């Protein structure tokens, strides 16, 4: 199985809208999923400019799936769904 890639947007809008709380994924993901999941920060995923809805930030991508209004719980749920398939 290929690693699941999690990209956390750290752009200004996402960071201000709650993305700073997602930093704890850096410790949770390796502990919970081991080497099945890779987490990385992205300077900007560019999703705010596509949707023009800043209220949907922060954004996280789990592989190619976008998690809007991301929380730690929502991201972990998205990862769990990927691992079930």
Buried (B, 14 or more C-beta within 10 A) or exposed (E): EEEBEBBBBBBEBBBEBEBEEBEEBEEBBBEEBEEBBEBEBBEBBEBBEEBEEEEBBBBBBBEEEBBBEBBBEBBBEBBEEBEEE
